């Protein structure tokens, strides 16, 4: 049996999604969104540092500060590279400059040569049609339907929150409008919508008045 790599360049992931039936525009958008929101694990290949005589290195997602909602236009899909800089190893709160430099100096002045995504995450989250996850199976189609329902729910909540940012509606009442979305997906969609709509009143603790 041929070995199936766990990681692949983001450009290769795009090709698989398009081959599974997604439009290129949709596949690019969803890949970027999933990476920014942490739904897909990724890692980056950093260039060598000739000044420190350091070889190329691979850094995992936890060490990379990805711009929130970065655009598909920010990616060179042929080379699987970011066209805009991503910060590597941010200084931690309360960490002195000396300690920060000692911990992360070996990553300074490097460029990202390649972005790779975790194949299993792409298959699970974006329902790519590939043998490892049998994305053409009934189970994969069900996941696709669930993800689509969650996205529709989030979009609807964003519009509602923007329309009345200071007049939140009880979650229990809103939940009834989206019975097709699982509980975890509903909570995830609600939190994301409150952030995207910039409506802190909707995420404040406490009871909310019912819609009259």
Protein Blocks (a to p, Z undefined) as FASTA:
>chain_A
ZZddfbdcfklmmmmmmmnopafklmmmmmmmmmmnopaccdddddddfknopacddddf
klpccdehiafklpcfknopafbdcdehiadehiafklmmmmmmmmgoiacfbdcddfkl
mmmmnopacfklopmbmklmmmmmmmmmmmmmmmmmmmmmmmmmmlccdfklmmmmmmmb
cfklmmmmmmmmmmmnopaklmpgcjddddZZ
